[in-house]
Amino acid sequence: MKKILNIKKRLPVLSLMIFAFGISSCEKDFLDMPPYNSSDTKSVFSDLETADMFVQGCYRGLVPTEMFYQLGAGETVMHSCEDGSTNNSKYNICNYYYDATSPFTVTTIYAEMYSAIESANIAISRLNAMEESDKRNALLGEAKAIRAFCYYNLIRVYGDVPAVWIPLEEMNPDDENTFYPSRSPRDEIYDHIITDIQESIDDIPWLSESGFPTNERLTKQGVYALLARIALYAGGYSLRWDLNNPSAASMARRNDNDRVRELYQIASDACEEIIGRGANHLIQDQGGMSGFQYLWYNFCQRNFTSVDPEILWHTAQYGPNTNSSFGVYAHPGSRGGTYGSRKAMQFMLPTYYLSFDENDTRRDVSCTAYSIYFLDNGSSSDTWVDVGTTYSCIMPGKFRISWCVEPQAASSRNLNIPILRYSDVLLMYAEAQNYLNGGPTGAAMDALRAVRDRAGIGAMPIPSGQQEFEKAIVQERKWEFAGEFNLRTDLIRMNRLTEELTEAQKAMKNLSDRTGEYADVPAYRLYKYHEDAQSYGDEFLAVDYIDLTDATEIAAVRDVPADASGYDDFQEILADIVAAHGISVESGDKWYPVKMFEAYTSTFNGNARKAVGFRGGFNTLQIGAIIYTQPTGSDENGGQYPNWIEAPGGGDGLYYGFRENRTELLPFAAQSAGHPMIDNPNLTQLPGY
């Protein structure tokens, strides 16, 4: 057993030398550092400079790919799509179809979080042995906050998980629990990490006092925001069962109502500390952009000093050693050219796209109704365009390729991962105040209104009832945080997942049938032809379009010419329609109609694109094929819902795998070696699996 311990305890320490290369904003040359191993860990913490480097290394891998690629969807906002069939892990997990032994399991989050926890435990243990100083105390608080973030991620995915608070090398090798720890009650873990943060937060500097160039490291703002988020999860709902007598699980809060209220108060107070400090604010309109566009454009451009007042914590992703695939999966799709061919593997539900108020500036930032494509054959001399899409092909937009800096490689986009924002602080504060006071206070309403004001919808009525206000917060979080991989578990902690998924299923069917609130959704759209700049840093936001509702105009655009001999006359007809909508038509302007409820690949849509010059492979998109070949409308699908909305006879469709009181949490994978349930005989599975 002793020999096993020596092997196991060496791995995380060796990996930390790699970790230490991960913080992009540091000016020190980490390559000058000697390699670490388990025998000289103490020497790493013999001075504050190397201890600091070790703590920086603990940030590496905090947001593994699965956090946003497999669990970033399924929240009525963003959905997964892949090439081939619907039988793939991302699509199934997005639709809550998974079990412990199938390939459709989430496996790396467990391993990555415990690897980071081991690193943080080493830091905490060694820092506690160092002479106390302001710097030492700040590093200790930072390491505890990193560990808290890891446990928060584990609990919101798996529920009760093993709790490990000291490094492996300090554990008893003769104790079976050292290598095979059992589940620990989540409430005990939450209380532990909340206490950790409360006891150390005074030692962590504000950004202005830290000497850090950006919020890539946790400052007091970030830690207060993290404390608020964890407290809301700790006091919120989750799928619970008796660890000592597991039989069935149900959605519930912890059974100590006083503690629940205390947790909401902790969240409220933490948010007040940030708000009251006055150092942070929402980014407002500037540079010809809305505040929301300016925020995400500059984040993608790595102009962090422009966005640090709002983005309180983001993980560093830059260079050859630390560069996640985050930016590869959530974007509008690009087919060749400067940006290369990158497929969007996620799309926005059209009901979400249509949910925005017409004045809300967030829609065209979070959702893109275009994709980057070429006109002819994709050669270097070809013309690239931003081609308008259908309702089934609205794609994510906050992290679009063209806004980013030039990447290290095709899958290394140099795109940092946002974790905490000031708008989240405002909405968490509003939520906590609403709970504590049995309804929204004036301060809660002001916080919600501030987020809406920045978005351009400040005049929207704010409900005064507790449940109605909470529902407004849920919707506001959707509009504000699309693609930031927290909405799914937010719905769970607020005990609104079942309701929201059910409403989304119904809404998509109503949209498909064009009934209810979607009865008047325009079926035809005119897009303006727009050439893509093919330049990193391009500020382009959205293709101009006109929704058509007039029967005469619709009849005119339906008559797409069969060949090029009629294209000029057709453009004159379209120009008259455009002018009738009060839009000036300049020389060289071209427009093309799209049937929005049909598939992008429909005959009409393909022929309409030909009218502005599309040739060659004009009828494909850089998005998973299971969606761009699908219509949205039931009439356009032979009187049946498309499979991605609801398959005949079941077995597919939106959220088809969801089972209340089961799929709110994921099971521990038990398929093969390397999976938690196979490797640890003391782990118990979630009831229902």
ZAFI-869845 format. One record per residue (C-alpha): y, z, x. Coordinates in steps of 0.1 Angstrom, whole numbers, plus 5000, padded with zeros to 4 digits. Each point is the difference from the previous one (the first is absolute). Example, Ala and Ser with C-alpha at 12.3 -4.5 7.8 and 13.67 -1.06 7.14 Angstrom:
BEGIN
((4955 5078 5123))
((5034 4993 5014))
//
This chain:
BEGIN
((5000 5000 5000))
((5023 5008 5029))
((4995 4965 5014))
((5009 4984 4966))
((5032 5020 4999))
((5011 4988 5034))
((4995 4964 4989))
((5017 5004 4966))
((5030 5020 5012))
((5008 4974 5027))
((5005 4971 4977))
((5032 5010 4982))
((5017 5011 5032))
((4992 4967 5018))
((5014 4981 4970))
((5032 5019 5003))
((5010 4981 5031))
((5000 4969 4978))
((5018 5019 4973))
((5028 5008 5023))
((5010 4964 5003))
((5008 4997 4963))
((5036 5011 4995))
((5021 4969 5005))
((5034 5016 5002))
((4991 5022 5030))
((5017 4990 5032))
((4974 5016 5023))
((4974 4979 5018))
((4968 5015 4986))
((4980 4977 5024))
((5010 5024 5028))
((4981 5028 4984))
((4966 5010 5014))
((4969 4997 4978))
((4990 5031 4981))
((4966 5015 4994))
((4986 5032 4985))
((5001 5018 5034))
((5037 4997 5006))
((5014 5003 4964))
((5016 5032 5011))
((5020 4981 5027))
((5014 4977 4974))
((5016 5030 4984))
((5012 5015 5033))
((5035 4987 4994))
((5020 4989 4970))
((5003 4964 5011))
((4963 4992 4999))
((4995 5022 4970))
((5026 4979 4982))
((4982 4968 5009))
((4967 5015 4986))
((5017 5008 4967))
((5015 4965 4998))
((4964 4987 5005))
((4989 5019 4969))
((5020 4975 4978))
((4976 4972 5009))
((4978 4989 4971))
((5015 5022 4973))
((5001 4971 4975))
((4967 4981 5004))
((4997 4965 4985))
((4980 5012 4970))
((5029 5022 4989))
((5021 4970 4989))
((4974 4972 4999))
((4974 5016 4978))
((5018 5030 4984))
((5035 4985 4998))
((4993 4983 4967))
((4984 5008 4967))
((5032 5017 4987))
((5011 4975 4974))
((5024 4984 5026))
((4982 4983 5028))
((4965 4985 4998))
((4975 4987 5026))
((4988 4964 5004))
((4977 4984 5025))
((4985 4966 5006))
((4966 4994 4985))
((4988 5020 4970))
((5012 5033 4986))
((4970 5017 5017))
((5018 5014 5031))
((5010 5035 5010))
((5037 4997 4996))
((4999 4985 4965))
((4973 5025 4988))
((5017 5031 5013))
((5033 4988 4985))
((4982 4998 4967))
((4983 5035 5005))
((4966 4984 5004))
((4982 5019 5028))
((4972 5025 5007))
((4987 5019 5029))
((4974 4976 5012))
((5014 4966 4994))
((5020 4980 5025))
((5031 5007 4979))
((5008 5033 5016))
((5030 5013 5019))
((4987 5012 5033))
((5026 5000 5028))
((5026 5023 4984))
((4976 5029 5004))
((4993 4993 5036))
((5036 4992 5009))
((5014 5030 4984))
((4976 5024 5017))
((5006 4983 5033))
((5038 5007 4996))
((4993 5035 4988))
((4980 5007 5031))
((5029 4987 5021))
((5024 5022 4981))
((4977 5030 5003))
((4999 4996 5038))
((5038 4998 5001))
((5005 5030 4978))
((4975 5021 5020))
((5015 4991 5034))
((5036 5003 4988))
((4993 5035 4987))
((4989 5009 5035))
((5032 4987 5016))
((5031 5021 5005))
((5022 5001 4969))
((5032 4979 5000))
((5019 4979 4976))
((4983 4968 5013))
((4965 5016 4999))
((5006 5012 4964))
((5013 4966 4989))
((4969 4983 5014))
((4977 5026 4983))
((5017 4994 4967))
((4997 4963 5004))
((4962 5002 5008))
((4995 5022 4969))
((5019 4975 4978))
((4978 4971 5013))
((4969 5021 4992))
((5013 5007 4966))
((5006 4963 4993))
((4964 4993 5009))
((4985 5026 4977))
((5023 4988 4972))
((4986 4965 5005))
((4964 5013 5000))
((5004 5021 4969))
((5017 4974 4979))
((4972 4976 5008))
((4969 5023 5000))
((5010 5033 4984))
((4984 5030 5017))
((4994 4992 5037))
((4989 5020 5030))
((5027 5021 5016))
((5002 5000 5038))
((5028 5021 5015))
((4990 5003 5037))
((4990 4974 5026))
((4963 4992 5003))
((4998 5012 5036))
((5010 5035 4987))
((4973 5002 4973))
((4967 5017 5003))
((4974 4974 5010))
((4972 5021 4984))
((5016 5000 4966))
((4988 4972 4978))
((5033 4998 4983))
((5016 4989 5033))
((4984 4965 4997))
((4991 5000 4963))
((5029 5016 4981))
((4998 5004 4962))
((5027 4993 4975))
((5028 5025 4998))
((5021 5006 4968))
((5029 4977 5000))
((5024 5027 4987))
((4992 5021 5031))
((5007 4970 5022))
((5033 4992 4982))
((5011 5036 5002))
((4992 5001 5038))
((5020 4968 5008))
((5029 5010 4978))
((5002 5033 5017))
((4998 4983 5034))
((5031 4978 4991))
((5019 5029 4984))
((4995 5021 5031))
((5010 4973 5025))
((5026 4979 4983))
((5030 5019 5013))
((4988 4991 5035))
((5001 4963 4994))
((5033 4983 5006))
((5020 4978 4976))
((5001 4964 5012))
((5036 5004 5012))
((4989 5029 5022))
((4967 4987 5012))
((5010 4974 5026))
((4975 4976 4983))
((5014 4965 4997))
((4982 4995 4966))
((4980 5017 4973))
((4967 4987 5016))
((4995 5037 5008))
((5001 5027 4975))
((5034 5018 4997))
((5010 5028 4977))
((5009 4974 4973))
((4965 4985 5002))
((4982 5033 5001))
((5019 5013 4970))
((4992 4968 4981))
((4963 5004 5010))
((5000 5036 4989))
((5014 4989 4966))
((4974 4973 4996))
((4971 5023 5010))
((5012 5028 4977))
((5001 4976 4970))
((4965 4988 5008))
((4988 5036 5004))
((5015 5010 4967))
((4990 4969 4982))
((4969 4987 4984))
((4969 4988 5018))
((4963 4994 4992))
((4984 5035 5004))
((4966 5016 4998))
((4983 5032 5010))
((4989 4998 5036))
((4974 5027 4995))
((4986 4985 4968))
((5008 4963 4999))
((4991 4983 4968))
((5030 4982 4985))
((5035 4994 5010))
((5032 4999 4980))
((5037 4994 5006))
((5018 5034 5003))
((5026 5019 5020))
((4990 5031 5020))
((4995 5029 4976))
((5028 5022 5013))
((5030 4991 4979))
((5024 5022 5020))
((4990 4982 5032))
((5004 4966 4984))
((5035 5010 4990))
((5007 5013 5035))
((4988 4967 5015))
((5024 4980 4978))
((5028 5024 5011))
((4990 4994 5037))
((5003 4962 4993))
((5034 5004 4983))
((5014 5022 5027))
((4988 4977 5028))
((5017 4970 4983))
((5031 5021 4996))
((5001 5007 5037))
((5001 4963 5007))
((5025 4991 4972))
((5023 5029 5009))
((5000 4992 5037))
((5019 4968 4991))
((4987 4980 5030))
((4979 4976 4979))
((5008 4976 4973))
((4987 4969 4982))
((5010 4967 5018))
((5026 4982 4979))
((5011 4964 4996))
((5012 4984 5032))
((4999 4969 5020))
((4998 4979 4969))
((4968 5017 4990))
((4991 5026 4974))
((4993 5034 5015))
((4963 4997 4993))
((4998 4966 5017))
((5021 5012 5029))
((4977 5030 5004))
((4968 4980 5003))
((5014 4970 5018))
((5013 5023 5028))
((4968 5020 5000))
((4980 4968 5006))
((5025 4990 5026))
((4996 5033 5018))
((5037 5009 4996))
((4990 5036 4995))
((5034 5015 5005))
((5011 4981 4969))
((4973 5015 4979))
((4994 5035 5015))
((5022 5017 4974))
((4974 4990 4974))
((4967 4996 5017))
((4992 5035 5011))
((4967 4993 5018))
((4983 4968 5010))
((4972 4995 5025))
((5006 4979 5031))
((4982 4967 5002))
((5011 4978 5028))
((4986 4983 5030))
((4964 4993 5011))
((4986 5035 4998))
((5013 5013 4967))
((5003 4973 4974))
((4982 5003 4967))
((4991 4972 4976))
((5023 5015 4973))
((5023 4970 5000))
((4971 4975 4997))
((4989 5010 4965))
((5032 5006 4979))
((5023 4969 5001))
((5006 4968 4981))
((4976 4979 5020))
((5008 4973 5026))
((4982 4967 5006))
((5006 4989 5036))
((5034 4994 5017))
((5018 5026 5021))
((4983 5029 4982))
((4965 4987 5003))
((4975 5000 4971))
((4997 5034 4986))
((4985 5007 4965))
((5014 5025 4977))
((4971 5023 4990))
((5019 5018 4973))
((5020 4989 4970))
((5023 5016 4975))
((4989 5003 4964))
((5022 4977 4979))
((5005 5029 4975))
((5016 5020 5028))
((5022 4970 5010))
((5011 4997 4964))
((5007 5037 4996))
((5032 5000 5020))
((5034 5000 4983))
((5018 4968 5006))
((5026 5018 5021))
((4975 5018 5022))
((5005 4988 5035))
((4966 5014 5011))
((4979 4974 4982))
((5006 4970 5023))
((4996 5022 5031))
((4967 5016 4989))
((4987 4968 4984))
((5001 4964 5012))
((4995 4972 4976))
((4996 4976 5029))
((4978 4992 5030))
((5007 4982 5032))
((4984 4966 5001))
((5004 4965 5015))
((5007 4967 4982))
((4975 4977 5016))
((4975 5008 5027))
((5013 5030 5019))
((5008 4981 5032))
((5027 5013 5023))
((5024 4974 4985))
((4992 5009 4964))
((5024 5018 4976))
((4993 5035 4989))
((5011 5013 4966))
((5000 5032 4979))
((4979 4988 4971))
((5003 5017 4967))
((4969 5015 4985))
((4985 5009 4966))
((4997 5035 4984))
((4966 5005 5015))
((5013 4994 5035))
((5029 5024 5004))
((4997 5015 5035))
((5013 5031 5019))
((5034 4996 5015))
((5012 5031 5019))
((4982 4990 5031))
((5002 4962 5000))
((4992 4982 5032))
((5034 4982 5002))
((5019 5033 5000))
((4981 5014 5030))
((5005 4996 5037))
((4977 4976 5018))
((4965 5015 5002))
((4979 5009 5030))
((4972 4980 4985))
((4989 4986 4966))
((4987 5034 4988))
((5025 5022 5020))
((5032 4997 4980))
((5021 5027 5018))
((5006 5015 4965))
((5004 5038 4998))
((4983 5018 4971))
((5024 5019 4977))
((4988 5034 4988))
((5029 5020 4987))
((5033 4989 4985))
((5032 5017 4987))
((4994 4984 4965))
((4967 5018 5000))
((5018 5033 5007))
((5023 4993 4970))
((4972 4992 4976))
((4978 5029 5012))
((5029 5023 4995))
((5006 4986 4964))
((4963 5004 4993))
((4999 5036 5013))
((5031 5010 4981))
((4986 4985 4968))
((4968 5020 5003))
((5017 5033 5009))
((5025 4999 4972))
((4979 4985 4972))
((5022 4969 5000))
((5024 4982 5023))
((5030 5019 5013))
((5033 4983 5007))
((4991 4999 5037))
((4967 4984 4992))
((5017 4973 4979))
((5026 4995 5028))
((4972 4994 5025))
((4982 4975 4978))
((5034 4983 4992))
((5008 4997 5038))
((4968 4980 5005))
((5008 4978 4970))
((5036 4996 5010))
((4990 4985 5034))
((4976 4976 4981))
((5028 4989 4976))
((4986 5016 4969))
((5019 5033 4999))
((5010 4994 4964))
((4964 5002 4988))
((4996 5030 4977))
((4983 5031 5015))
((4977 5019 4976))
((5006 5037 4994))
((4965 5011 4990))
((4976 5014 5027))
((4971 4975 4994))
((5024 4971 4995))
((5019 5008 5032))
((4967 5002 5019))
((4989 4967 4987))
((5034 4985 5011))
((4994 5015 5035))
((4965 4983 5000))
((5016 4966 4992))
((5028 5005 5024))
((4975 5007 5028))
((4983 4967 4992))
((5032 4980 5002))
((5011 5018 5032))
((4968 5004 5020))
((4979 4969 4994))
((4979 4992 5030))
((5005 5034 5017))
((4964 5012 4993))
((5007 5032 4982))
((5003 4990 4963))
((4963 5002 4993))
((4996 5036 5010))
((5034 5009 4985))
((4986 4989 4966))
((4970 5023 5006))
((5020 5031 5009))
((5022 4995 4970))
((4968 4996 4978))
((5012 4966 4988))
((4975 4977 5015))
((4978 4994 4970))
((5030 4995 4977))
((5017 4976 5024))
((4969 4979 5007))
((4993 4997 4963))
((5035 4990 4993))
((4999 4974 5028))
((4967 4985 4987))
((5015 4997 4966))
((5033 4986 5013))
((4983 4973 5020))
((4980 4989 4970))
((5031 4999 4979))
((5018 4980 5027))
((4970 4976 5001))
((5001 4996 4962))
((5038 5000 5000))
((5001 5027 4973))
((5019 5033 4995))
((5028 5005 5026))
((4989 4969 5018))
((5002 4976 4970))
((5032 4984 5013))
((4992 4999 5037))
((5010 4965 5012))
((4970 4977 5007))
((5021 4974 5019))
((5021 5005 5030))
((5022 4977 5021))
((4999 5008 5037))
((5026 4986 5024))
((4986 4982 5030))
((5007 5022 5031))
((4992 4992 5036))
((4988 5029 5021))
((5020 5009 5031))
((4969 5006 5021))
((5018 5026 5020))
((4993 5037 5005))
((5028 5020 4986))
((5006 4975 4971))
((5019 5020 4973))
((4987 4978 4971))
((4991 5021 4969))
((4989 4979 4970))
((4997 4964 4988))
((5026 4992 4973))
((4984 4994 4966))
((5008 4995 4963))
((4977 5013 4973))
((4998 4974 4972))
((4998 5010 4964))
((5017 4971 4982))
((4975 4977 4984))
((5019 4968 5009))
((5002 5010 5036))
((4963 5009 5001))
((4991 4967 4985))
((5021 4982 5027))
((4984 5018 5030))
((4965 4995 4986))
((5003 4963 5006))
((4993 5000 5037))
((4999 4964 5014))
((4966 4987 5011))
((5012 4986 5033))
((5030 4998 5023))
((5017 4971 4981))
((5011 5025 4973))
((5010 5030 5022))
((5037 4991 5003))
((5004 4997 4963))
((4981 5032 4995))
((5024 5018 5024))
((5030 4988 4980))
((4984 5015 4968))
((4994 5033 5018))
((5036 4999 5014))
((5014 4997 4965))
((4979 5031 4989))
((5012 5020 5030))
((5036 4991 4993))
((4996 5010 4964))
((4991 5035 5013))
((5034 5002 5018))
((4986 4993 5035))
((5017 4974 5021))
((4978 4972 5014))
((5009 4989 5035))
((4990 4967 5016))
((4964 5002 5012))
((4990 5029 4977))
((4966 4997 4985))
((4981 5021 4975))
((4964 5001 4987))
((4984 5015 4969))
((4972 5025 5000))
((4977 5011 4972))
((5000 5037 5008))
((4969 5009 4980))
((4979 4973 5015))
((4983 5003 5034))
((5021 4989 5030))
((4974 4973 5005))
((5002 4985 4965))
((5005 4963 4996))
((5035 5004 4985))
((5012 5023 5028))
((4986 4978 5027))
((5016 4969 4986))
((5033 5018 4995))
((5001 5009 5037))
((4993 4964 5009))
((5033 4992 4983))
((5020 5017 5028))
((4979 4986 5029))
((4968 5020 5003))
((4971 4980 5014))
((4967 5007 5017))
((4987 5035 4994))
((5027 5009 4975))
((4976 5019 4976))
((4990 5030 5021))
((5017 5032 5008))
((4998 5025 5028))
((4986 5027 4977))
((4965 5011 4992))
((4984 4971 4981))
((4987 5023 4972))
((5035 5002 4986))
((5020 4969 5007))
((4974 4978 4983))
((5002 5023 4969))
((5023 4997 4970))
((5017 5029 4983))
((4999 4988 4965))
((4970 5001 4977))
((5009 4967 4983))
((5001 4985 5035))
((4965 5013 5006))
((4982 4986 4970))
((5008 5028 4977))
((4986 5027 5022))
((5017 5024 5024))
((4997 4990 5037))
((4973 5020 5018))
((5026 5019 5020))
((5014 5014 4968))
((4968 5005 4980))
((4967 4982 5005))
((4979 4991 4970))
((4972 5025 4997))
((5015 5024 5025))
((4992 5004 5037))
((5034 4988 5012))
((5036 5001 4990))
((5029 5024 5005))
((4988 5035 5010))
((4966 4993 4987))
((4984 5026 5021))
((5022 5030 4990))
((4981 5030 4986))
((5021 5030 4990))
((4991 5032 5018))
((4981 4981 5026))
((5019 4972 5018))
((5033 5019 5005))
((4984 5011 5033))
((4979 4980 5023))
((4965 5010 5010))
((4990 5007 5036))
((4983 4969 5013))
((4962 5003 5003))
((4989 4966 5009))
((4990 5002 5037))
((5005 5018 5032))
((5037 5006 5007))
((5007 5009 4964))
((5008 5037 4991))
((4971 5007 4977))
((4975 4986 5024))
((5014 5017 5031))
((5007 5034 4984))
((4971 5016 4981))
((5023 5029 4989))
((5024 4977 4981))
((4996 5001 4962))
((5007 4968 4980))
((5026 4997 4972))
((4984 5007 4966))
((4992 4967 4983))
((4988 4983 5031))
//
